[in-house]
């Protein structure tokens, strides 16, 4: 098995557990380099609340922040999501193998009981 940084995976899944943060990430896939004001615009929450969501995304490495004077520009970093995807894919292959073996066992057992 490939070794994973479990703390990073935990931070990634924590960040993805919130709808607002997932929406922010989705918007950044459509238009990179959004200001915090642009990110906050569609939400009915305070700017500090949106900033808190962005801070969580930033701490887990899913977004990068550039500061240009008083303007904070946010861009997407997909590496943590790719790492989480690879982690999930490993377990997906594991369970597909186990379920395939179970299916074969049950089919053989059914065939044996019919004889």
C-alpha positions, 0 to 999 in steps of 0.5 A, spaced: 500 500 500 502 506 498 503 511 504 499 517 505 499 523 510 494 521 514 493 528 517 493 531 510 487 526 508 484 528 515 484 535 513 482 534 506 476 530 508 474 535 513 475 541 509 470 537 504 465 536 509 462 543 508 457 545 503 460 552 502 467 550 502 465 545 496 461 550 493 467 555 493 472 549 490 467 548 485 467 556 483 475 556 483 475 550 478 470 555 473 474 561 474 481 561 478 483 567 481 477 570 485 478 575 490 475 574 497 469 579 495 468 575 489 467 569 493 463 572 498 458 575 494 453 569 493 453 567 500 448 570 505 453 570 511 458 575 513 465 576 510 469 574 516 465 567 516 467 566 508 474 568 510 474 562 515 472 557 510 477 560 506 482 559 511 480 552 512 481 551 505 488 554 505 490 550 511 489 544 508 492 546 502 486 546 497 487 554 496 493 558 495 492 566 497 496 571 494 496 578 497 496 584 492 495 590 497 489 590 500 486 585 495 486 577 497 486 573 491 484 565 492 486 560 487 485 552 487 490 547 488 488 540 487 494 536 490 490 535 496 484 532 492 488 528 488 491 525 494 484 523 497 482 521 491 488 516 490 487 514 497 479 512 496 481 509 489 486 504 493 480 502 498 475 502 492 480 496 488 480 493 495 473 492 496 471 491 489 476 485 489 473 482 496 466 483 493 468 479 487 471 474 491 464 474 495 460 474 489 464 468 486 463 464 492 456 465 493 455 463 485 459 457 487 455 455 493 449 456 489 451 451 484 453 446 489 447 446 492 443 445 486 447 439 484 
